[in-house]
Amino acid sequence: MIAKESEIKFIVGLDENKVPEDIKWAASDAGVDLTPSKAVMMSVWDEKTKNTLRIDLWTKQMTVDEMKQFYHQTFLSMADSFERATDESKMAIRMREFAKEFAEKMELL
């Protein structure tokens, strides 16, 4: 039995070529009401096909430097989530090492 439902919502404004111009998101349980964003990456596990479905969107206003930071921080977040979900701390450490190497090569550090 589901005790409660929570909603996460994305609204994407597109130009005439279906390229994102504007992204807003809201999360009912986090108290976030339609907050602007320049990018979103979302992965969904398809139980039937045992495959990951992805949505990667970014606006024209997102700079290359911001995208590099976004990926770096996403790598770190993935390491944290992976460790919490699997208790595989050694692999999480390796993922963080990769994130550090990425940041160094992208001149973020």
SULURQUI-V915528 format. One record per residue. N is the residue number from 1. D_LAST is the distance of its C-alpha to the last C-alpha in whole Angstrom. Layout:
n:N d_last:D_LAST
n:N d_last:D_LAST
//
This chain:
n:1 d_last:47
n:2 d_last:44
n:3 d_last:44
n:4 d_last:42
n:5 d_last:40
n:6 d_last:37
n:7 d_last:36
n:8 d_last:32
n:9 d_last:33
n:10 d_last:31
n:11 d_last:33
n:12 d_last:32
n:13 d_last:33
n:14 d_last:34
n:15 d_last:35
n:16 d_last:38
n:17 d_last:36
n:18 d_last:35
n:19 d_last:31
n:20 d_last:29
n:21 d_last:30
n:22 d_last:29
n:23 d_last:28
n:24 d_last:29
n:25 d_last:29
n:26 d_last:31
n:27 d_last:31
n:28 d_last:35
n:29 d_last:34
n:30 d_last:30
n:31 d_last:32
n:32 d_last:30
n:33 d_last:32
n:34 d_last:31
n:35 d_last:28
n:36 d_last:26
n:37 d_last:23
n:38 d_last:22
n:39 d_last:22
n:40 d_last:23
n:41 d_last:23
n:42 d_last:26
n:43 d_last:27
n:44 d_last:31
n:45 d_last:33
n:46 d_last:36
n:47 d_last:38
n:48 d_last:41
n:49 d_last:39
n:50 d_last:37
n:51 d_last:34
n:52 d_last:31
n:53 d_last:31
n:54 d_last:28
n:55 d_last:28
n:56 d_last:25
n:57 d_last:25
n:58 d_last:23
n:59 d_last:25
n:60 d_last:25
n:61 d_last:23
n:62 d_last:20
n:63 d_last:18
n:64 d_last:16
n:65 d_last:12
n:66 d_last:14
n:67 d_last:15
n:68 d_last:11
n:69 d_last:10
n:70 d_last:14
n:71 d_last:14
n:72 d_last:11
n:73 d_last:12
n:74 d_last:15
n:75 d_last:15
n:76 d_last:14
n:77 d_last:17
n:78 d_last:19
n:79 d_last:18
n:80 d_last:20
n:81 d_last:23
n:82 d_last:23
n:83 d_last:24
n:84 d_last:26
n:85 d_last:28
n:86 d_last:29
n:87 d_last:28
n:88 d_last:26
n:89 d_last:24
n:90 d_last:23
n:91 d_last:22
n:92 d_last:20
n:93 d_last:18
n:94 d_last:18
n:95 d_last:17
n:96 d_last:14
n:97 d_last:13
n:98 d_last:13
n:99 d_last:11
n:100 d_last:8
n:101 d_last:10
n:102 d_last:10
n:103 d_last:6
n:104 d_last:6
n:105 d_last:9
n:106 d_last:8
n:107 d_last:6
n:108 d_last:4
n:109 d_last:0
//
